Amino acid sequence: MKYPRRLSSGANNTVIVLSDMEVAKLFTDDTRSDIGSEAEKMKFANIINDLVVKFIRLDFQEDLQAEMLVMERLKPIEYRAYEVEIRELWFQVFEYKLKEIHKAGFVHRDLKRPSNIGGLTFDNILLTDTGLRLIDVGISALSSQVGGKIFEKYVEIELKEMASFKEYFLNR
């Protein structure tokens, strides 16, 4: 289906612009993601720090017959226009905030896209005017939901992905 003001489309959902300040991830028919679970994980991460895109509300769009996860609109900046020294600082803040949400019990699980999924390798990490931010918490996990052993495995994988992102971000 063609959506008005479409920003992006993933494997299961489309994100559209609602206003200059808000976007919505659309949930139509039977998707593989659960809107309520995604909203709860986003709200959890938002309490810890500002690394994850801000949750605003859940809504329903009659015209599109779609449930909507409404969140803040982030406007990415092209990081390669900035010196490596500045990018190093942005990365240090990103690393600190990511470890902070890990300690609180949240893991993103999708920093680096698998090679068989469309999109760019680090599509879910955006540079904004407030620093590096994470979007798309669809497959994220809370330690309270998956238990300590699984959560620690997810964190271990994510820390390796963060090291790959550092190389990508600083050396492009």
N, C-alpha and C positions, 0 to 999 in steps of 0.2 A: 504494500500500500504506500502511496505517496503522501507524505506528511508535510503540512505547512511549516515553514521556518525550521527545517531539520538541520541539526548541527552534526549529528553522527549516528551511525547504526552499528550495533554489535551483532553477535551471534543470535541474541534473543530479543533485544530491545532497541528502540530508537530514542534519541534525545532530541527534544525540540526546544526552541526559545519561546518563553512565555512573555518576557519583558526584558528590559535592559538589566534587571537585577536577578531574574529567575529563569531556570530551565526546568524541564520535566523529563524524566525517564518514563516512557510509556510502557505499560503492561497490558497487552491485549491477548485475548483468547487464553490458551494454555501455554504459558512460558515456563522455562526451566527455573526461573528465579521466583522467589517469594517476596512480594513487595513489603509485607510486614516485617519479615526477618531482616531484609536489607535496611529498612528504615531504622529498626532497633539497633543494628550494628553501627550505622552511621551516627545515630544519636549518642551511643556509647563513646565512640571515638571523639566526637565533638566536645564531650565533657573534659577529655584529657588535654587536648591542645587543638590548634587550628590546622593540623596537617591534612585531615580529610575534609573534602568539600562539605559545606554546612547543610544539614537537613533543615527544611523549612516546614513542609507539611505533606500529608497525603491528600489526594483530591481525585475527582472523577471528571473526565471531559466527555460531555454528552455527545458532541458532534463527532468525535473520533471513537466513541465507545471504548475509552481506555482509562484504566486506573493510572494515576500519575504519582510518581515520587518526585516532589518538587524540592529543588535545592538551589543554592546560590549559583549565579552564573559566573564562571571563571573565564577570564579572557587571557589566553596564553600569550606569552612573549617569546620571541625567538632568542634563545639563550646564546646562540653563536655570535650575536652582536656585542656580547660583553666579554671582557678580558677573563682569562683563565683564573686570575687571582680573585676576582669577584665571584666566579662560579665556584671556586673552592670554598668560599665563605657560605654561599647558598647551600652547598652540599653538606658542610659541617652542621648547619642548622637542621637540614633535612634528616641527617643521620641521628642527631640528638632526639628530634621529635619522634622519629620512627621507633627508636629504642624505648622512648618514654611510653608510647602506646603499647609496645610489646610488654613492658613491665606491668602495665595496667590490665593486660589480658586481651588485647586486640591484635590480630595479625591480618594484613591486607590480602595476602596470598596471590596477588596478580600484578606485582611490579613489572615482571618480565613476561611477556606473552609467549606461550609455546609456539614453536615454529610452524605448527600446522593451523594456527588461528590467524585470520587476516588482521591487517593493521600493522603499525610500526611496533618495534620491539618494546619500547617503553611508553606506549600510548597513554597509560594511566597515571603518568607523572607529568604534571604541567608546571612550567615556570610562569608565575603570575607576578603582579606588582608587589605582592606580599611574600614572595619566595616560592619554593617548590611545594606543590600541593598534590594530593592523591584524589583520584576520582574512581568511580566504579567499585563499590564494595560488595558486589554481588556474591563473590565466592569467599569473602573474608570470613574469619572465624573468631569467636570469643572462647577463651579458655574455659569458661563456665559451661559452654555448650559441648565442647569436644573432649574435655579432660586434659590433664597436664601432659601426658605422654605425647598425644597427637599434637597438641598445641606447640610443644617444644620442637617437634619435628618440623612443623610449619615455619616456626621462627628461624630455625637453622637454614632452611631453604631460602627464606626471605633475606636473611643476612648475606647469603651468597649472591642473590640477585641484586642486592644493594651494592655489593662490591663491583659487579658487572656494570651497574648503572653508573657508578663513579667513573669508571674507565670511559664509558660512552659519553657522559656529560662533560668531562674535563678534556677529552682528547679529540672531540669532533671539530 
